[in-house]
Amino acid sequence: LRVMMRGFFSFAALVMVALGKEVFNGHQVLRIVAKDGAQLSLIKHLEDRTDFELDFWRRATYVSSPVDVRVPSHSLHFVKSYLEKLDIHYSIMIEDLQVLLNKEQEEIHSAARAAQLKDTDSFDYSNYHTLTEIYTFHDMLVAENPNLVSKI
């Protein structure tokens, strides 16, 4: 029973780690600007609300200073309606945060792979490579073995 419980807790821990990566599908980042003290107070009221799970990247400090906030998809309608009803100006800085994060992750991954390729011995055949990486590898093969390999 003890071994079985240990296995269960290990499995549960692995599941929690796997599910722990937060996904931001449909989340938007809004830039809100208060034009007077009354609007600033209303924006600060939004900061105090926990039920909408807003993530303020830049808080409301004074009139005319931009406030940047990540709004989860399930709160978008309410937050936008609230701002529009109170005539508080906002603009959408990021349309879909997850799309931007995915793009950034791919750029980081590509840059890391490109940086790893210093010579033909470091080429990893077990990973998918972009066409640019493959061409770079071909160029390295020619440079390292000019008597054996030529590029056509």
GUNULUM-882691 format. One record per residue (C-alpha): y, z, x; residue number from 1. Coordinates in Angstrom, 3 decimals, decimal comma, m for minus. Example, Ala and Ser with C-alpha at 12.3 -4.5 7.8 and 13.67 -1.06 7.14 Angstrom:
(site (m4,500; 7,800; 12,300); 1)
(site (m1,060; 7,140; 13,670); 2)
// end
This chain:
(site (0,000; 0,000; 0,000); 1)
(site (2,370; 0,842; 2,837); 2)
(site (1,791; m2,526; 4,533); 3)
(site (2,236; m4,314; 1,225); 4)
(site (5,557; m2,538; 0,578); 5)
(site (6,770; m3,345; 4,090); 6)
(site (5,903; m7,008; 3,507); 7)
(site (7,706; m6,968; 0,176); 8)
(site (10,865; m5,488; 1,696); 9)
(site (10,751; m7,982; 4,559); 10)
(site (10,443; m10,839; 2,088); 11)
(site (13,267; m9,420; m0,055); 12)
(site (15,494; m9,147; 3,027); 13)
(site (14,802; m12,788; 3,923); 14)
(site (15,622; m13,924; 0,392); 15)
(site (18,890; m11,968; 0,457); 16)
(site (19,871; m13,564; 3,776); 17)
(site (19,020; m17,035; 2,477); 18)
(site (21,011; m16,498; m0,703); 19)
(site (23,837; m14,709; 1,095); 20)
(site (25,679; m17,879; 2,059); 21)
(site (28,551; m18,111; m0,383); 22)
(site (29,160; m21,495; m1,957); 23)
(site (32,627; m22,528; m3,149); 24)
(site (31,822; m25,503; m5,406); 25)
(site (34,799; m26,250; m7,638); 26)
(site (36,994; m23,545; m6,113); 27)
(site (40,594; m24,615; m5,638); 28)
(site (43,336; m23,280; m3,417); 29)
(site (46,642; m23,078; m5,239); 30)
(site (50,082; m22,645; m3,710); 31)
(site (52,276; m20,647; m6,062); 32)
(site (56,030; m20,191; m5,654); 33)
(site (58,051; m17,617; m7,606); 34)
(site (61,614; m18,629; m8,408); 35)
(site (62,827; m15,117; m9,306); 36)
(site (61,885; m11,449; m9,227); 37)
(site (60,262; m11,528; m12,662); 38)
(site (57,886; m14,314; m11,611); 39)
(site (57,158; m12,489; m8,357); 40)
(site (56,109; m9,416; m10,375); 41)
(site (53,833; m11,558; m12,547); 42)
(site (52,186; m13,050; m9,453); 43)
(site (51,696; m9,546; m8,020); 44)
(site (50,072; m8,626; m11,336); 45)
(site (47,553; m11,430; m10,713); 46)
(site (46,839; m9,955; m7,267); 47)
(site (45,893; m6,647; m8,886); 48)
(site (43,382; m8,226; m11,278); 49)
(site (39,822; m8,041; m9,991); 50)
(site (38,083; m9,721; m12,939); 51)
(site (39,110; m13,223; m11,839); 52)
(site (37,842; m12,761; m8,261); 53)
(site (40,985; m14,291; m6,765); 54)
(site (41,205; m14,435; m2,989); 55)
(site (44,823; m14,282; m1,840); 56)
(site (45,228; m15,996; 1,509); 57)
(site (48,968; m15,371; 1,569); 58)
(site (50,297; m12,588; m0,653); 59)
(site (53,429; m12,457; m2,771); 60)
(site (56,111; m10,862; m0,616); 61)
(site (59,454; m12,238; m1,776); 62)
(site (60,984; m14,890; m4,018); 63)
(site (60,542; m18,511; m2,874); 64)
(site (57,843; m17,602; m0,339); 65)
(site (54,618; m19,501; m1,022); 66)
(site (51,564; m17,603; m2,207); 67)
(site (48,207; m19,221; m1,382); 68)
(site (45,208; m18,183; m3,447); 69)
(site (41,593; m19,342; m3,719); 70)
(site (40,629; m19,532; m7,365); 71)
(site (36,924; m19,656; m8,302); 72)
(site (35,978; m22,437; m10,702); 73)
(site (35,248; m19,981; m13,536); 74)
(site (38,836; m18,612; m13,335); 75)
(site (40,718; m21,889; m12,861); 76)
(site (41,505; m22,532; m16,510); 77)
(site (42,885; m19,042; m17,101); 78)
(site (44,962; m18,900; m13,909); 79)
(site (46,498; m22,341; m14,415); 80)
(site (47,232; m21,606; m18,091); 81)
(site (48,780; m18,258; m17,132); 82)
(site (51,050; m19,870; m14,550); 83)
(site (52,039; m22,761; m16,831); 84)
(site (52,719; m20,463; m19,788); 85)
(site (55,071; m18,379; m17,618); 86)
(site (56,678; m21,489; m16,062); 87)
(site (55,570; m20,485; m12,549); 88)
(site (55,373; m23,493; m10,237); 89)
(site (52,059; m24,144; m8,473); 90)
(site (50,447; m27,024; m6,632); 91)
(site (46,849; m27,689; m5,677); 92)
(site (46,461; m27,446; m1,902); 93)
(site (42,675; m27,911; m1,848); 94)
(site (40,984; m29,675; m4,761); 95)
(site (37,417; m28,526; m3,982); 96)
(site (36,987; m25,992; m1,200); 97)
(site (33,256; m26,647; m0,741); 98)
(site (33,833; m30,362; m0,084); 99)
(site (36,311; m29,440; 2,648); 100)
(site (33,958; m26,823; 4,132); 101)
(site (31,044; m29,289; 4,158); 102)
(site (33,175; m31,861; 5,979); 103)
(site (34,340; m29,293; 8,521); 104)
(site (30,762; m28,069; 9,064); 105)
(site (29,591; m31,631; 9,748); 106)
(site (32,450; m32,212; 12,205); 107)
(site (31,591; m28,992; 14,044); 108)
(site (27,908; m29,912; 14,107); 109)
(site (28,622; m33,434; 15,397); 110)
(site (30,985; m32,151; 18,081); 111)
(site (28,426; m29,587; 19,222); 112)
(site (25,703; m32,222; 19,473); 113)
(site (27,980; m34,627; 21,338); 114)
(site (28,980; m31,888; 23,775); 115)
(site (25,323; m31,098; 24,465); 116)
(site (24,547; m34,648; 25,563); 117)
(site (25,424; m34,512; 29,263); 118)
(site (22,589; m36,677; 30,564); 119)
(site (19,482; m38,391; 29,238); 120)
(site (17,361; m35,290; 29,837); 121)
(site (19,402; m33,337; 27,286); 122)
(site (18,854; m35,856; 24,455); 123)
(site (16,988; m34,108; 21,626); 124)
(site (14,466; m36,495; 20,088); 125)
(site (13,584; m34,026; 17,318); 126)
(site (17,032; m34,228; 15,665); 127)
(site (18,709; m36,966; 13,697); 128)
(site (21,519; m38,586; 15,709); 129)
(site (24,501; m40,624; 14,622); 130)
(site (24,791; m44,226; 15,743); 131)
(site (27,568; m43,212; 18,152); 132)
(site (25,304; m40,610; 19,768); 133)
(site (22,504; m43,163; 20,138); 134)
(site (24,872; m45,685; 21,746); 135)
(site (26,131; m42,969; 24,101); 136)
(site (22,537; m42,185; 25,037); 137)
(site (21,867; m45,890; 25,736); 138)
(site (24,948; m46,064; 27,970); 139)
(site (23,738; m42,995; 29,869); 140)
(site (20,294; m44,547; 30,341); 141)
(site (21,887; m47,623; 31,894); 142)
(site (24,195; m45,538; 34,104); 143)
(site (21,372; m43,277; 35,334); 144)
(site (18,839; m46,073; 35,866); 145)
(site (20,708; m49,289; 36,732); 146)
(site (17,680; m50,762; 38,548); 147)
(site (15,335; m50,187; 35,601); 148)
(site (17,480; m50,550; 32,486); 149)
(site (20,132; m53,030; 31,409); 150)
(site (22,179; m53,281; 28,271); 151)
(site (22,011; m56,543; 26,379); 152)
// end
